[in-house]
Amino acid sequence: MKKESKNQAENKNGSHSAKHQEGVKKSTSKQPVAKNKSNGTKKPVKNNTRSAARPAAKKGKKSASKLKIIPLGGLEQIGMNITAFEYEESIVVVDCGLSFPEDDMLGIDLVIPDITYLKENISKVKGFVITHGHEDHIGALPYVLKEINVPIYSTKLTLGLITNKLREHNLVKTTKLKEVRHGQVINLGHFSVEFVKTNHSIQDASALAIYSPAGIVVHTGDFKVDYTPVFGDAIDLQRFAEIGKKGVLALMCDSTNAERKGFTMSERTVGSVFDNLFNEYKTTRIIIATFASNVDRVQQIINSAYKFGRKVAVEGRSMVNVISTATELGYLKIPDKTLVEIDQIKNYPDDQVVLITTGSQGESMAALSRMASNIHKKVTIKPNDTIIFSSNPIPGNEKAVSKVINELSQKGANVIFQDAHVSGHACQEEIKLIYSLVHPQYAIPVHGEYRHLKAQAKIAESLGIPKDNIFILESGDVLELDRDSAQVTGHVQTGGILVDGLGVGDVGNIVLRDRQHLAEDGIMIVVMTLERHSNVVLAGPDIVSRGFVYVRESEDLMGDAKEVVEEALQTCLDHHVSDWSKIKNVVKDALGDFLWKRTKRRPMILPIIMEA
């Protein structure tokens, strides 16, 4: 940048900060007005939000420090979203989600983000700011809060779902939960964060305008543009435009559907699809599998059921929890006498029953999967049942979903898995709309696999954002930016912490590798008893096999293996080898070489020497 233009930029920033500081003085008298936005009065909020925008900026001076944006998860994958925003002595964390284990993570229940960086900078962390209530944005909170206990800020339904999670871990009393309304601004150290109304496949979703002395960052969260939502208001595009006029430093935009052209259909369109399906299958029992968190979808299923005179039962722990929370908070309206217990559905004819269940992603322990496998205690699939999958498979779940569909079809059920779902994420034209309203200096695609981030980078470039101002980050990258420059300056520790039962982080790569080895090749245990001092063989060696071969049909192989072990053991004794670890290694190597030559397999070999 030329010297003259740099000075001009400094003068421009200085005057902006001075104007901003002038607004801060007024903020105390205006603050209560922000709460009115949920009642529909948007304009008074405008002044309040602007006045709270940059509390740390000094009059007439340009910010000396740079803003750091550090994604600790959520990139290169769908799930485990968590991003730290750092300015000097303040860190604000946006979202804290989990991801589900991959196929090779045997026995693992959940994967949560590595928060080593936050623990090392705990004195700076001011709070978690949560965009919405999906598992990939709130699921890790109960585990993370045990190590970083800071306040959580979010909207009403999101906070209700978080409270349910914390209650299971006995953390409600020790955690500060702060409810925020759309349009409100919260001050956290050097940051001010404004919640902006958006639409998604769960209610109360928010975008965030994050104000710092270095500039404004807009984080869309997961969103789509829905002009006719089932519940509540449409996305607040006016506010995006107002924030854009202030001058936005960076836009962090949802990339999940960045490869898809056009617009995402409104959630309301699914309602007419349900009406048509209920009309077409009047004489059968209807079972609908969907995401537990999609409250609007559940509402439309209940509306159609009521319209066609059917009772609704709910199955699946997460589904029951979400529906009870949403109903209690007023986000779900269920007509009287429509909802019945799962035990009562046998008292009604099939054409008067609708069952809403979990398992739309083929999860092995979800309710629908257990029904398909005939191991559900309360529901048995009947011929001619109509089963509707009201979701699309998440990438990686296609095989599991296909397996469940096949099992249900074999039982004579009529399975419908098309046209009963719309996405909760923005397609290309909606992404372009947000960019056009916000006019960011820098583009930082978030939420998605690399191909999704790349697709959004192309969209940003097509809208005139210079290629050098578009950053496709990796989890752990430290992006430092201000009005003059932006660059990745370092990398912090990130990764996945594996949760297995009550154990958090006690299963690592070595344990997983052993599990994989056992799963693929089985185990052979060699047991022998030696005299304490003389090392004379008193018993054995005996060989126990699990998951390698069926012993009764492989007697010759097992007999030869025993001879190999005896020879190896005798060789050690003849050479007066008294170190038991060396004896074990010799036996292990000899047996391993023999089995590879005979079977081309490498089972885990575990020699055990007992002393007598």
MARZAKE-661192 format. One record per residue (C-alpha): x, y, z. Coordinates in pm, whole numbers, padded with zeros to 5 digits, always signed. Layout:
<recs>
XYZ...
</recs>
This chain:
<recs>
+00000+00000+00000+00135+00349-00090+00221+00581+00194-00038+00840+00094-00323+00588+00072-00219+00433+00403-00241+00772+00576-00581+00827+00419-00692+00490+00549-00567+00578+00898-00752+00908+00894-01066+00733+00774-01042+00469+01047-00968+00736+01304-01277+00936+01223-01486+00618+01224-01359+00528+01570-01426+00879+01696-01781+00863+01566-01819+00526+01724-01690+00641+02062-01939+00923+02056-02211+00658+02024-02081+00460+02319-02161+00747+02554-02527+00717+02460-02543+00341+02501-02647+00334+02868-02972+00512+02804-03046+00318+02487-02960-00032+02606-03313-00149+02708-03444-00065+02360-03256-00364+02215-03494-00602+02389-03785-00466+02190-03663-00617+01867-03824-00953+01939-04155-00769+01947-04100-00639+01597-03952-00290+01657-03634-00310+01457-03529+00052+01402-03460+00161+01762-03210-00127+01786-03007+00025+01507-02867+00306+01721-02816+00080+02021-02619-00177+01825-02401+00086+01662-02333+00251+01996-02214-00075+02150-02011-00175+01848-01652-00101+01945-01618-00029+02315-01239-00061+02315-01165+00184+02032-00991+00505+02134-01093+00842+01999-00922+00935+01675-00675+00646+01690-00642+00338+01475-00641+00003+01654-00284-00111+01718-00350-00484+01759-00489-00730+01508-00787-00958+01547-00708-01329+01558-00955-01582+01421-00868-01938+01525-01094-02225+01411-01041-02508+01660-01268-02747+01465-01543-02759+01205-01329-02722+00895-01257-03014+00659-01567-03185+00801-01936-03148+00884-01942-03124+01263-01735-03025+01568-01775-02651+01504-01580-02424+01739-01399-02097+01662-01203-01864+01891-01193-01488+01830-00904-01321+02011-00814-00955+02055-00540-00869+02304-00662-01000+02642-01009-01117+02528-01123-01443+02368-01481-01514+02263-01564-01870+02152-01838-01926+01893-02010-02267+01922-01878-02586+02082-01996-02889+01888-01917-03258+01856-01885-03493+01562-01979-03857+01533-01714-04130+01500-01591-04249+01164-01609-04616+01066-01255-04692+01181-01313-04547+01531-01426-04876+01681-01624-04846+02003-01605-04465+02011-01927-04281+02098-01843-03916+02023-01557-03694+01911-01511-03354+02078-01263-03077+01993-00920-03042+02150-00939-02720+02355-00575-02711+02468-00540-02356+02332-00835-02233+02536-00706-02403+02853-00366-02238+02803-00538-01898+02770-00820-01952+03020-00777-01607+03175-00870-01448+02842-01182-01656+02767-01493-01444+02827-01764-01688+02723-01922-01919+02468-02159-01762+02216-02382-02027+02055-02550-01979+01715-02811-02260+01739-02898-02587+01909-02769-02861+01679-02534-03126+01820-02248-03015+01594-02268-02673+01764-02357-02751+02129-02280-03122+02183-01931-03081+02332-02032-02822+02594-02088-03069+02883-01736-03206+02835-01561-02875+02769-01729-02689+03059-01569-02931+03304-01236-02776+03205-01337-02425+03100-01629-02301+03306-01730-01969+03148-02074-01818+03075-02283-01935+02778-02485-01685+02574-02760-01791+02336-03125-01760+02240-03417-01917+02427-03463-02258+02258-03089-02312+02214-03037-02240+02582-03319-02482+02673-03151-02763+02476-02812-02681+02631-02971-02690+02978-03104-03041+02909-02752-03156+02821-02594-02995+03125-02859-03147+03351-02746-03496+03244-02391-03407+03355-02495-03224+03676-02354-02895+03547-02660-02668+03549-02596-02516+03893-02229-02445+03820-02276-02290+03473-02390-01935+03395-02652-01948+03120-02748-01612+02970-03051-01581+02742-03015-01333+02455-03281-01205+02216-03227-01132+01851-03111-00773+01817-02942-00762+02156-02573-00684+02198-02358-00842+02468-02023-00700+02577-01741-00950+02635-01406-00789+02705-01284-00609+02393-01572-00762+02195-01938-00681+02148-02154-00951+01990-02491-00886+01825-02738-01170+01760-02908-01143+01418-03220-01346+01329-03168-01616+01065-03353-01927+00947-03230-02285+00972-03370-02634+01030-03400-02552+01400-03569-02254+01560-03388-01958+01720-03085-01980+01491-02865-01669+01490-02595-01505+01288-02341-01307+01488-02200-00962+01424-01877-00963+01622-01750-00608+01685-01383-00562+01777-01146-00263+01768-00992-00416+01453-01326-00433+01268-01657-00618+01238-01676-00989+01159-02010-01137+01052-02051-01510+01128-02366-01646+00961-02387-01967+01165-02584-02235+00981-02850-02053+00782-03080-02031+00485-03306-01755+00357-03666-01862+00427-03926-01597+00352-04211-01818+00478-04085-01997+00790-04317-02232+00978-04257-02052+01308-04135-01702+01384-03994-01433+01158-03798-01454+00836-03424-01389+00832-03343-01025+00917-03188-00923+00585-03237-00556+00674-03000-00591+00968-02737-00763+00750-02756-00464+00515-02729-00213+00803-02422-00392+00938-02278-00403+00588-02301-00024+00562-02081+00010+00871-01796-00162+00687-01747-00533+00752-01394-00662+00791-01471-01032+00726-01762-01262+00650-01758-01621+00778-02034-01789+00580-02196-02135+00591-02059-02344+00299-02260-02667+00332-02466-02615+00015-02219-02392-00170-02202-02646-00453-02579-02631-00513-02720-02375-00751-03031-02167-00692-03222-02126-00365-03311-02368-00086-03682-02441-00069-03883-02305+00222-03949-02543+00511-04320-02471+00464-04320-02663+00132-04267-02989+00321-04606-02940+00489-04795-02982+00162-04584-03291+00083-04693-03446+00414-05055-03360+00343-05033-03537+00006-04863-03843+00157-05117-03866+00441-05395-03843+00182-05235-04111-00037-05171-04359+00244-05496-04317+00442-05530-04685+00534-05179-04760+00663-04981-04680+00972-04735-04399+00903-04387-04385+01059-04177-04076+00991-03805-04056+01067-03647-03712+01091-03388-03514+01285-03495-03469+01646-03388-03104+01640-03602-03007+01339-03888-02864+01543-04056-02706+01239-04063-03044+01063-04218-03207+01370-04474-02926+01384-04579-02989+01024-04607-03364+01083-04832-03294+01384-05039-03047+01176-05096-03307+00901-05174-03580+01155-05433-03358+01326-05586-03266+00990-05627-03635+00901-05750-03744+01244-05440-03938+01350-05282-03972+01694-04909-03894+01721-04658-04096+01923-04293-04005+01963-04007-04254+01993-03635-04198+02046-03473-04037+02349-03342-03727+02170-03675-03677+01993-03868-03693+02321-03626-03449+02488-03637-03191+02208-04016-03206+02168-04078-03168+02542-03835-02872+02561-03978-02704+02249-04335-02749+02374-04251-02615+02718-04085-02303+02570-04368-02239+02323-04189-02332+01999-04414-02630+01930-04792-02627+01941-04963-02963+01980-05346-02979+01968-05516-03136+02271-05542-03516+02274-05320-03551+01964-05008-03678+02141-05021-04030+02290-04764-04247+02466-04580-04505+02258-04737-04782+02470-05086-04670+02364-05052-04698+01986-05163-05063+01999-05503-04937+02119-05565-04751+01790-05619-04885+01439-05325-04839+01202-05499-04570+00997-05523-04349+01308-05155-04359+01408-04846-04157+01317-04513-04240+01478-04236-03977+01475-03900-04140+01538-03525-04094+01533-03298-04297+01305-03319-04108+00976-02940-04139+00941-02928-04516+00989-02772-04494+01337-02744-04850+01466-02899-04782+01808-03163-04531+01696-03529-04629+01723-03596-04690+01351-03286-04909+01312-03398-05120+01607-03744-05154+01453-03587-05264+01123-03376-05524+01308-03673-05660+01510-03512-05564+01841-03739-05272+01934-03938-05358+02246-04253-05161+02166-04287-05130+01787-04289-05409+01529-04283-05324+01158-04590-05463+00979-04642-05532+00609-04787-05223+00434-04656-04979+00699-04565-04652+00529-04223-04530+00641-04109-04183+00539-03746-04067+00563-03778-03692+00611-03408-03614+00576-03116-03659+00339-02825-03881+00442-02534-03685+00586-02218-03756+00379-02078-04087+00502-02413-04223+00628-02542-04342+00290-02459-04711+00347-02621-04719+00691-02938-04554+00560-02951-04791+00263-02918-05090+00498-03214-04976+00709-03427-04910+00398-03354-05261+00269-03441-05420+00603-03769-05228+00621-03856-05316+00261-03792-05687+00329-04059-05669+00601-04313-05550+00343-04310-05182+00441-04354-04910+00183-04047-04685+00220-04051-04326+00091-03720-04140+00096-03761-03866-00164-03926-03522-00169-04011-03520+00204-03718-03302+00304-03566-02960+00240-03222-02850+00348-03155-02607+00630-02854-02458+00453-02820-02181+00197-02759-02257-00170-02549-02040-00402-02799-01759-00461-02863-01711-00089-02489-01704-00020-02452-01440-00291-02732-01238-00130-02554-01229+00207-02223-01128+00044-02403-00852-00148-02562-00715+00169-02255-00739+00389-01978-00632+00142-01692-00790+00341-01330-00700+00284-01224-01061+00352-01411-01389+00293-01356-01688+00524-01569-01989+00420-01670-02209+00716-01880-02516+00797-01806-02786+00547-01562-03024+00387-01283-02879+00175-01485-02905-00147-01766-02700+00011-01523-02432+00131-01365-02422-00215-01707-02382-00378-01785-02082-00161-01444-01930-00232-01536-01936-00602-01867-01762-00523-01686-01490-00327-01438-01442-00610-01721-01416-00865-01868-01132-00657-01551-00927-00683-01362-01019-00366-00990-01043-00458-00846-01392-00446-00583-01278-00194-00865-01171+00041-01027-01517+00050-00895-01756+00315-00970-02129+00318-00841-02217+00663-00759-02545+00832-00851-02620+01190-00580-02471+01410-00475-02192+01173-00426-01850+01333-00555-01581+01097-00451-01229+01201-00631-00946+01027-00716-00578+01026-00811-00324+00759-00460-00321+00611-00372-00688+00592-00464-01046+00673-00243-01352+00691-00210-01690+00860+00065-01636+01115+00075-01964+01303-00096-02285+01407-00228-02407+01742-00294-02759+01867-00625-02902+01747-00775-03242+01683-01042-03477+01808-01072-03606+02164-01243-03945+02166-01525-04017+02409-01582-04384+02491-01845-04439+02759-01740-04235+03061-01383-04206+02937-01287-03877+02772-00952-03877+02594-00830-04206+02740-00860-04378+02403-00592-04259+02162-00443-04366+01831-00257-04663+01980-00573-04807+02139-00768-04750+01818-00493-04921+01621-00511-05223+01853-00891-05233+01819-00857-05219+01441-00599-05499+01454-00825-05715+01671-01125-05645+01448-00940-05734+01129-00722-06031+01234-00826-06149+01580-00597-06249+01866-00391-06552+01973-00292-06583+02339+00004-06807+02427+00007-06915+02794+00303-07092+02957+00408-07155+03318+00776-07146+03419+00945-07231+03749+01060-06919+03930+01437-06964+03935+01518-07248+03697+01284-07141+03413+01179-07505+03371+00852-07534+03179+00589-07659+03422+00282-07622+03199+00200-07527+02843+00249-07367+02613-00126-07351+02544-00274-07141+02265-00613-06968+02288-00755-06813+01970-01033-06555+01933-01145-06403+01604-00866-06573+01407-00982-06919+01304-01252-07159+01420-01035-07390+01629-01242-07709+01583-01200-07687+01205-00830-07590+01223-00684-07850+01456-00385-07916+01230-00298-07545+01215-00328-07506+01592-00122-07819+01652+00158-07697+01423+00143-07354+01587+00191-07514+01928+00498-07702+01801+00646-07375+01669+00595-07211+02009+00748-07510+02191+01055-07499+01965+01097-07124+02014+01063-07160+02391+01308-07449+02401+01562-07251+02198+01549-06974+02458+01595-07218+02744+01886-07393+02567+02060-07057+02532+01991-06980+02901+01774-06679+02821+01622-06577+03153+01473-06239+03058+01100-06301+03020+01048-06006+02785+01302-06159+02543+01133-06498+02570+00798-06334+02486+00944-06155+02183+01105-06472+02046+00778-06666+02085+00579-06381+01932+00809-06349+01630+00827-06721+01564+00449-06770+01585+00382-06456+01379+00613-06572+01096+00455-06918+01096+00098-06788+01082+00180-06541+00802+00334-06819+00590+00039-07052+00648-00255-06808+00640-00126-06469+00513-00283-06317+00828-00127-06130+01118-00340-06176+01433-00243-05994+01751-00020-06234+01947-00014-06199+02324+00239-06425+02507+00170-06464+02880+00424-06623+03117+00305-06730+03461+00540-06795+03749+00523-07095+03982
</recs>
